[in-house]
Amino acid sequence: MGTTWMARNARQGVVDSDCRLFDTPNMFVAGSSVFPCDGNDMPTMTIIALAHRIAEQVEREVAL
């Protein structure tokens, strides 16, 4: 957890606020690595919510 830092730019992190990798276009990270810390011993529901949010983002982009 917390190993794929979310940031505003590639100098400060690995993914943007949509969990899209800075260095690899159209690749998203949906897992606990984007969490800022490990605040829960069972992060499954948070990971599912994150994956759902990313899926909605991808769907909006594909529809354009």
C-alpha atoms as an extended CHARMM CRD file, in Angstrom:
* protein
*
        64  EXT
         1         1  MET       CA              0.0000000000        0.0000000000        0.0000000000  PROA      1               0.0000000000
         2         2  GLY       CA              1.1120000000        3.5060000000       -0.7610000000  PROA      2               0.0000000000
         3         3  THR       CA              3.8450000000        2.5970000000       -3.2560000000  PROA      3               0.0000000000
         4         4  THR       CA              2.2580000000        4.1800000000       -6.3490000000  PROA      4               0.0000000000
         5         5  TRP       CA              2.0680000000        7.8090000000       -5.2710000000  PROA      5               0.0000000000
         6         6  MET       CA             -0.7520000000        9.9530000000       -6.5960000000  PROA      6               0.0000000000
         7         7  ALA       CA              0.3630000000       13.4610000000       -7.5520000000  PROA      7               0.0000000000
         8         8  ARG       CA             -0.2180000000       16.3860000000       -9.8890000000  PROA      8               0.0000000000
         9         9  ASN       CA              2.8380000000       15.6470000000      -12.0130000000  PROA      9               0.0000000000
        10        10  ALA       CA              5.3330000000       12.8870000000      -12.7920000000  PROA      10              0.0000000000
        11        11  ARG       CA              8.0890000000       14.5160000000      -10.7410000000  PROA      11              0.0000000000
        12        12  GLN       CA              6.0870000000       14.0430000000       -7.5370000000  PROA      12              0.0000000000
        13        13  GLY       CA              4.2710000000       10.7650000000       -8.1500000000  PROA      13              0.0000000000
        14        14  VAL       CA              3.4090000000        7.8500000000      -10.3890000000  PROA      14              0.0000000000
        15        15  VAL       CA             -0.3130000000        8.3310000000      -11.1140000000  PROA      15              0.0000000000
        16        16  ASP       CA             -2.6070000000       11.3350000000      -11.5340000000  PROA      16              0.0000000000
        17        17  SER       CA             -5.9010000000       11.8970000000       -9.6900000000  PROA      17              0.0000000000
        18        18  ASP       CA             -7.6450000000        9.4860000000      -12.1080000000  PROA      18              0.0000000000
        19        19  CYS       CA             -5.0840000000        6.7610000000      -11.2410000000  PROA      19              0.0000000000
        20        20  ARG       CA             -3.6300000000        6.9970000000      -14.7640000000  PROA      20              0.0000000000
        21        21  LEU       CA              0.0920000000        6.3240000000      -14.9860000000  PROA      21              0.0000000000
        22        22  PHE       CA              2.1000000000        9.3630000000      -16.0580000000  PROA      22              0.0000000000
        23        23  ASP       CA              4.6360000000        7.4020000000      -18.0950000000  PROA      23              0.0000000000
        24        24  THR       CA              2.2650000000        4.9300000000      -19.8030000000  PROA      24              0.0000000000
        25        25  PRO       CA             -0.7340000000        6.3780000000      -21.6650000000  PROA      25              0.0000000000
        26        26  ASN       CA             -4.1120000000        4.7180000000      -21.1070000000  PROA      26              0.0000000000
        27        27  MET       CA             -2.9140000000        2.5310000000      -18.2420000000  PROA      27              0.0000000000
        28        28  PHE       CA             -4.6100000000        2.8110000000      -14.8760000000  PROA      28              0.0000000000
        29        29  VAL       CA             -3.7980000000        1.4120000000      -11.4350000000  PROA      29              0.0000000000
        30        30  ALA       CA             -6.7720000000        0.1250000000       -9.4430000000  PROA      30              0.0000000000
        31        31  GLY       CA             -5.3030000000       -1.2070000000       -6.2480000000  PROA      31              0.0000000000
        32        32  SER       CA             -4.1540000000       -0.4120000000       -2.7770000000  PROA      32              0.0000000000
        33        33  SER       CA             -0.8220000000        0.8960000000       -4.0380000000  PROA      33              0.0000000000
        34        34  VAL       CA             -2.4400000000        4.2920000000       -4.7350000000  PROA      34              0.0000000000
        35        35  PHE       CA             -3.6810000000        4.5820000000       -1.1430000000  PROA      35              0.0000000000
        36        36  PRO       CA             -1.8350000000        7.2550000000        0.8250000000  PROA      36              0.0000000000
        37        37  CYS       CA             -1.5300000000        4.9080000000        3.7990000000  PROA      37              0.0000000000
        38        38  ASP       CA             -2.8140000000        1.5770000000        5.0730000000  PROA      38              0.0000000000
        39        39  GLY       CA             -5.6920000000        2.6930000000        7.2530000000  PROA      39              0.0000000000
        40        40  ASN       CA             -7.6800000000       -0.5220000000        7.0710000000  PROA      40              0.0000000000
        41        41  ASP       CA             -6.8600000000       -4.1870000000        7.4560000000  PROA      41              0.0000000000
        42        42  MET       CA             -9.4420000000       -5.1590000000        4.7970000000  PROA      42              0.0000000000
        43        43  PRO       CA             -9.2580000000       -2.6450000000        1.9090000000  PROA      43              0.0000000000
        44        44  THR       CA            -11.3160000000       -4.7340000000       -0.5250000000  PROA      44              0.0000000000
        45        45  MET       CA            -14.3660000000       -2.4290000000       -0.6530000000  PROA      45              0.0000000000
        46        46  THR       CA            -12.1750000000        0.6300000000       -1.1830000000  PROA      46              0.0000000000
        47        47  ILE       CA            -10.3480000000       -1.1170000000       -4.0260000000  PROA      47              0.0000000000
        48        48  ILE       CA            -13.6750000000       -2.0840000000       -5.6100000000  PROA      48              0.0000000000
        49        49  ALA       CA            -14.9040000000        1.5160000000       -5.3650000000  PROA      49              0.0000000000
        50        50  LEU       CA            -11.6560000000        2.7590000000       -6.8910000000  PROA      50              0.0000000000
        51        51  ALA       CA            -11.8950000000        0.2470000000       -9.7570000000  PROA      51              0.0000000000
        52        52  HSD       CA            -15.5130000000        1.2790000000      -10.3690000000  PROA      52              0.0000000000
        53        53  ARG       CA            -14.5120000000        4.9510000000      -10.5050000000  PROA      53              0.0000000000
        54        54  ILE       CA            -11.7200000000        4.1760000000      -12.9720000000  PROA      54              0.0000000000
        55        55  ALA       CA            -14.1050000000        2.1070000000      -15.1220000000  PROA      55              0.0000000000
        56        56  GLU       CA            -16.5130000000        5.0450000000      -15.3080000000  PROA      56              0.0000000000
        57        57  GLN       CA            -13.6410000000        7.3450000000      -16.3330000000  PROA      57              0.0000000000
        58        58  VAL       CA            -12.5380000000        4.9480000000      -19.0850000000  PROA      58              0.0000000000
        59        59  GLU       CA            -16.1310000000        4.5860000000      -20.2830000000  PROA      59              0.0000000000
        60        60  ARG       CA            -16.5010000000        8.3840000000      -20.5680000000  PROA      60              0.0000000000
        61        61  GLU       CA            -13.2600000000        8.6250000000      -22.5600000000  PROA      61              0.0000000000
        62        62  VAL       CA            -14.1950000000        5.7850000000      -24.9090000000  PROA      62              0.0000000000
        63        63  ALA       CA            -17.6060000000        7.3610000000      -25.5660000000  PROA      63              0.0000000000
        64        64  LEU       CA            -15.9690000000       10.5590000000      -26.8600000000  PROA      64              0.0000000000
